Amino acid sequence: MNQVSAPRSDVPATLTSPDVWRGCDLQGRTDWQYAFTRADIDELLSAVAHAGDKPMSDWTRDDLPLPTLAPRIAAWMAELDRGRGFVLLRDFPVQDHSEDTCTRAYWALGRHMGRAISQNTDGDLIGHIRDTGADPTAYGVRLYKTRAEQDFHTDGADVIGLFCLHAAKSGGVSRIVSSPAIYNRLLAERPDLAPVLFEPFPFDTQGQHKPGGRPWFDLPLCRYADDRLRTFFIPWYIRESQQHAETPRLTRAQEEAVAFIERTANDPSLYLDMDFRPGDMQFLKNAAVLHKRTEYEDWNDPARKRHLLRLWLVDPNFSAGDERLRKGVAAG
């Protein structure tokens, strides 16, 4: 029988917040989706035109007037921050516009949601999610540059956005799961592991650290504040941290906690599938939603290959923010 550790003040009881949900209850519904109207698209493109030749990285909300869309964006941000933690926006007409126009429209929408931060040491503010032919088993290769499956994880920002320009020939499904729902399952089945989640875990930097810097960092998997559970989880970064002699060794309890989260996240009753089609924009709250991408088969035609644009967004008003995850990856 598992022994329950002494209660800690930062380890919550069963969670009942709106970000606790089951995919099986949502899979057939559309109340988490919004379809862009022609008027929405016209307003967004008009805002891009209003910004003129100013570099995108310098755009402010004042440069991008969205009188009708702005209240909707505020509602989406509220849903991300205090609701279920995800939204799917559909039907941006990518087939009618150049990649540059789509990118600028996406950036404009993202600018109204927050501030973009760097995603890699190259300082990229917009990530291109596509297969580059890189070996997914090689150290330091970011899996988004391959066709391989990416298991459940979070990214390093308040919000992650993905914009589908081209879908895969098959596979490449976006799968999401509520991290508070996983926590509730762990609390019911392995309460002895609950306190472990709130202790520091080592994470490998995957070579994304400054020269001479430490190749690992530590963060707890969970924090609890403002009546919300906040999760940071990249299991392969945790395991690969162990290759460095100076990294603290994982305890048996830590290994069991990671394995429990992975196993539970892959429960079909908990996760929700989104089969991206061109024109879809998905936004997730990293602190409340784990995401996964299934392996995919791509098209032979280079012009049709799967291609998503990614944003990492931070908002100082976002209640679930962690300042350590709001700085992005240092360029260098």
C-alpha positions in Angstrom: 0.0 0.0 0.0 1.3 3.5 -0.9 1.9 5.7 2.1 0.6 9.2 1.9 3.2 11.9 2.7 2.5 14.6 5.3 0.3 17.3 3.7 2.0 20.3 2.2 0.4 23.7 2.0 1.2 23.9 -1.8 -0.3 20.5 -2.7 -3.9 21.0 -3.5 -6.8 18.6 -3.0 -8.9 17.4 -5.9 -9.3 20.2 -8.4 -12.6 21.4 -9.8 -11.6 24.5 -11.8 -12.8 24.9 -15.5 -9.5 23.6 -16.8 -10.4 20.1 -15.5 -12.0 18.4 -18.5 -12.1 15.1 -20.3 -11.6 14.7 -24.0 -14.4 12.2 -24.3 -16.8 14.8 -23.1 -15.7 17.4 -25.7 -14.6 15.4 -28.8 -18.0 15.7 -30.5 -18.7 19.3 -29.6 -17.8 22.6 -31.3 -18.2 25.1 -28.4 -14.4 25.2 -28.2 -14.1 26.3 -31.8 -14.6 29.6 -33.6 -14.9 30.0 -37.4 -13.5 33.2 -38.8 -16.1 35.2 -40.8 -15.3 37.2 -44.0 -15.6 40.3 -41.9 -13.1 39.0 -39.4 -10.6 38.3 -42.2 -11.1 41.7 -43.8 -10.6 43.5 -40.5 -7.4 41.5 -39.7 -5.9 42.2 -43.2 -6.9 45.8 -42.9 -5.0 46.0 -39.6 -1.9 44.5 -41.3 -2.2 47.1 -44.0 -2.5 49.9 -41.4 0.8 48.8 -39.9 2.5 49.6 -43.2 6.2 48.9 -43.7 7.0 49.0 -40.0 8.9 45.8 -39.0 6.6 43.2 -37.5 8.7 42.9 -34.4 8.0 46.6 -33.7 4.2 46.4 -34.2 2.1 47.5 -31.2 -1.6 47.0 -30.7 -2.1 50.6 -31.6 -0.6 49.8 -35.0 -3.2 47.1 -35.5 -6.8 48.4 -35.0 -9.2 45.5 -34.5 -12.5 47.2 -33.3 -14.6 44.1 -33.8 -12.1 41.3 -33.2 -10.4 42.8 -30.1 -13.4 42.0 -27.8 -13.4 38.4 -29.2 -9.6 38.1 -28.6 -10.2 39.3 -25.0 -12.8 36.5 -24.6 -10.4 33.9 -26.1 -7.7 35.1 -23.7 -10.1 34.8 -20.8 -11.0 31.2 -21.9 -7.3 30.4 -22.1 -6.5 32.0 -18.7 -9.5 31.1 -16.6 -11.5 28.6 -18.7 -10.6 25.3 -20.3 -7.2 26.6 -21.4 -7.6 26.1 -25.2 -9.3 27.5 -28.3 -9.4 26.5 -31.9 -9.9 29.2 -34.6 -10.9 27.9 -38.0 -11.2 28.9 -41.6 -8.5 31.5 -42.2 -8.4 31.4 -46.0 -4.8 30.4 -46.4 -5.5 29.3 -50.0 -6.3 32.9 -51.0 -3.2 34.5 -49.6 0.6 34.3 -49.7 2.6 32.8 -46.9 3.9 36.3 -46.1 0.4 37.7 -45.8 -0.7 34.7 -43.6 2.3 35.2 -41.4 1.6 38.9 -41.0 -2.0 38.3 -40.2 -1.1 35.6 -37.6 1.5 37.9 -36.0 -1.1 40.7 -35.8 -3.6 38.4 -34.0 -0.9 37.2 -31.7 0.2 40.7 -30.9 -3.2 41.4 -29.6 -2.9 38.3 -27.4 0.5 39.0 -25.9 4.2 39.5 -26.7 6.1 37.0 -28.7 9.3 35.5 -27.2 12.3 33.7 -28.7 11.9 30.0 -29.4 15.5 29.1 -30.0 19.1 30.3 -29.8 18.6 31.9 -33.3 16.1 34.3 -31.7 13.2 33.1 -33.9 9.9 34.7 -32.8 7.9 32.7 -35.3 8.8 29.0 -35.5 8.3 26.9 -38.6 7.0 23.5 -37.7 8.0 21.2 -40.6 10.2 18.2 -41.3 13.7 19.1 -42.1 15.0 15.6 -42.4 16.7 15.8 -39.1 17.3 12.6 -37.1 14.8 12.6 -34.3 17.1 10.3 -32.2 20.1 12.7 -32.3 20.8 14.8 -29.2 19.7 18.4 -29.5 17.4 17.9 -32.4 14.1 19.6 -31.7 11.4 17.1 -32.6 9.2 19.7 -34.3 11.8 19.6 -37.1 11.0 15.9 -37.8 8.0 13.7 -38.7 8.4 11.7 -35.5 5.8 11.6 -32.7 6.2 14.2 -30.0 4.7 12.8 -26.8 2.8 15.0 -24.3 4.6 18.1 -23.1 4.4 21.8 -22.5 6.3 24.7 -24.1 8.0 27.6 -22.5 5.5 30.5 -22.5 2.1 31.5 -21.2 0.4 30.6 -24.5 1.5 28.5 -27.5 -0.1 29.2 -30.9 0.0 26.9 -33.9 -1.3 28.0 -37.4 -1.7 25.3 -40.0 -0.7 26.4 -43.5 -0.4 22.9 -44.9 -1.6 19.7 -43.4 0.1 16.3 -43.5 -0.8 13.6 -46.0 -1.8 11.5 -43.0 -1.2 11.7 -39.2 0.2 14.7 -37.5 -2.8 14.9 -35.2 -2.7 17.5 -32.5 -3.7 15.8 -29.2 -4.2 17.8 -26.0 -5.0 16.8 -22.4 -5.9 18.7 -19.2 -3.0 18.6 -16.8 -5.3 19.3 -13.8 -7.3 16.2 -14.8 -4.1 14.2 -14.8 -3.3 15.6 -11.4 -6.7 14.5 -10.1 -6.1 11.0 -11.4 -2.7 10.9 -9.7 -4.2 12.2 -6.4 -6.8 9.4 -6.5 -4.4 6.5 -7.5 -1.0 7.6 -6.3 -1.4 10.2 -3.6 2.1 9.5 -2.3 3.5 11.0 -5.6 1.5 14.3 -5.3 4.1 16.1 -3.2 6.9 15.0 -5.6 5.4 17.0 -8.4 6.1 20.2 -6.4 9.8 19.5 -6.0 12.5 20.6 -8.5 13.1 18.3 -11.4 16.2 18.6 -13.7 15.6 19.4 -17.4 18.2 19.2 -20.1 18.7 22.4 -22.2 19.1 20.4 -25.4 22.1 22.6 -26.2 20.0 25.8 -26.0 22.1 27.3 -23.3 24.8 30.0 -23.5 28.4 29.0 -24.1 29.9 27.9 -20.7 26.4 27.8 -19.2 24.9 24.9 -17.3 23.4 22.3 -19.7 20.4 21.7 -17.4 18.0 23.7 -15.3 15.5 22.8 -12.6 11.8 23.5 -12.2 9.0 21.7 -10.3 6.5 19.9 -12.5 3.7 21.7 -10.7 2.9 24.8 -8.8 -0.4 25.9 -7.2 -1.4 29.5 -6.9 -4.5 31.7 -7.4 -6.7 28.5 -7.3 -4.9 27.1 -10.4 -2.5 24.3 -10.9 0.4 25.2 -13.2 2.3 22.5 -14.9 5.7 22.4 -16.8 6.5 19.0 -18.3 8.9 17.8 -21.0 9.6 14.2 -20.1 12.5 13.5 -22.5 14.3 16.7 -21.3 14.0 15.3 -17.8 15.5 11.9 -18.8 18.2 13.4 -21.0 19.3 15.6 -18.1 20.8 12.5 -16.5 23.6 12.3 -19.1 25.4 15.2 -17.3 27.4 14.0 -14.4 26.7 17.2 -12.4 22.9 16.9 -12.8 21.0 15.7 -9.6 19.9 12.1 -10.0 16.2 11.4 -10.4 14.7 9.6 -7.4 12.6 6.6 -7.9 9.5 8.6 -6.9 10.4 11.2 -9.5 10.7 8.5 -12.2 7.4 7.1 -11.2 5.7 10.5 -11.2 6.9 11.2 -14.8 5.8 7.7 -15.9 2.4 8.2 -14.3 1.8 11.5 -16.1 2.9 10.0 -19.5 0.7 7.0 -19.1 -2.4 8.9 -17.9 -2.0 11.6 -20.6 -2.3 8.9 -23.2 -5.6 7.6 -21.8 -8.2 8.0 -24.7 -10.9 9.1 -22.3 -8.8 12.1 -21.2 -7.3 13.5 -24.4 -8.9 15.5 -27.2 -7.8 15.2 -30.8 -7.6 18.1 -33.3 -7.0 17.0 -36.8 -5.5 20.2 -38.2 -6.7 21.5 -41.6 -5.3 24.5 -43.5 -6.4 27.7 -41.9 -6.7 26.4 -38.3 -5.1 28.3 -35.4 -4.8 26.5 -32.1 -4.0 28.4 -28.9 -3.2 26.6 -25.7 -2.4 27.6 -22.1 0.8 25.8 -21.4 0.3 25.7 -17.6 -3.0 23.8 -18.0 -2.8 21.8 -21.2 -0.2 19.2 -22.4 0.0 18.7 -26.1 1.3 16.0 -28.4 1.7 15.4 -32.1 1.3 12.0 -33.6 3.8 10.8 -36.2 2.9 11.8 -39.8 3.4 10.9 -43.4 4.2 13.9 -45.6 3.5 14.7 -49.2 6.2 14.3 -51.9 5.4 17.7 -53.4 7.5 20.2 -51.5 4.7 22.8 -51.9 2.2 20.6 -50.1 4.4 19.5 -47.1 3.0 19.9 -43.6 3.9 23.4 -42.4 2.7 25.1 -39.2 3.7 28.5 -37.8 4.3 28.7 -34.0 4.1 31.5 -31.6 5.2 31.6 -28.0 3.3 34.4 -26.3 3.5 36.0 -22.9 1.1 38.4 -21.2 1.9 40.1 -17.9 -1.8 40.0 -17.1 -2.0 36.3 -17.5 -2.7 34.8 -14.1 -0.8 31.5 -14.6 2.5 33.0 -15.7 5.9 31.9 -14.5 8.6 34.6 -14.9 11.2 31.9 -15.5 9.3 30.8 -18.6 8.6 34.2 -19.9 12.1 35.1 -21.1 12.2 32.8 -24.1 15.4 31.1 -25.3 18.4 33.4 -25.2 19.8 34.1 -28.6 23.5 33.5 -29.1 
